[in-house]
Amino acid sequence: MRKDCIENIRRIDGVIFDCDGVLIDIRDSYDKSIFKSVVYILERMTGRKVSEEWISKEIIHLFRKAGGFNNDWDTVYGILMFILSSLPKEARRCLEKIMKKNEKEESPFKRLMLINEAVKEKSELHILNRKFFLESVRNLKEFTNLLDPTGRESIDKNLMNLYGSDKDFRRFYALLKRFLHGADDVEKSIIAKVFEEFFCGATLFIENYRSKPEFNKGPGLIENEKLIVQPKTLDALVSILGKRNLGIASGSRCKIAEYVLGNLIDKFNPKAIIFLEDVEKAERECLWKENLRKPHPFSLLKAAEGLENSNFTLYVGDSMEDALMASEAVKLGRNILFAGVYRYTGFEKELTQSFLDYGCDLIIPTVNELPIVLEKLRGEKY
């Protein structure tokens, strides 16, 4: 706890939580969906065998550390664009010809399957062996140091800085973006559709997107998720703060979060719950077509508005992107404090140090320690 923030932490009268990694343990669901999606798409784009073990958890941590990768589709995009941009010229030309031939196919499933069939016998791609992929991943770790809170934009900008002097590369890169369709549309994007099918599983994918699954017709990795927050934690916070002063500001989708939270969602003020659907709706209504996703403070400020007479609001997150979002809210004059949690991230020591270096107001292992902190502060004078 920062000494100069103790008095303000004592005055906290509302708490808003991020969801993934804070209320729900996602290490065996979202993270594995990143591995699985990258490998699945790479294998079908190159005709080569790729191991999930080559894409380490450290890679995901480094992307999230950059502060612009709350959406895991963007992490998949970054890994794929870097590795495929690293292809030798001969392999790149070969892949470009195949993509050009099939880019007008609107179905993400058919588009990927057409390229998968076409690359199988291409000798130009035989150079893509284990050594190539491992070297690409090593270079990717260095590349993540260049990324920033603009997320996907910083990927494009820095890859152009590396390779963009070659006009052939620029043409290839533009085509690759169109082919994978990195934008947030499951009906058009190979990345989004592959990721969501592996994550959701067939049943939840149909329920959430009203679309038939084609890449995965079995269960999803969401089944591996577990609750972090304990019911008694939320009960204790309600006792301290009041029933209407707990909220959620998450980049997750509502039905996906509710799938794991179950009845615990009822312990939050419904007026202070903001999920990705709410952000997307606001983006559609925005005249300036502004990106309102983290680290933009929109979801946090919107959730805070729904709290009941909260003057000092604590936001609890598990990433630097969450810390940046809280800081952006403070710049707009809001009394927002930030608590970083680290236990369920997979990189406890590194994330804790990042929180310390950034000067976060409070750092705790999990949300379950929060009532203890607030009760003790309210009972002592400093």
Summary of the structure (lengths in Angstrom):
residues: 382
radius of gyration: 21.8
end to end distance: 12.6
largest distance: 73.4
contacts: 1306
relative contact order: 0.17
helix: 60%
strand: 8%
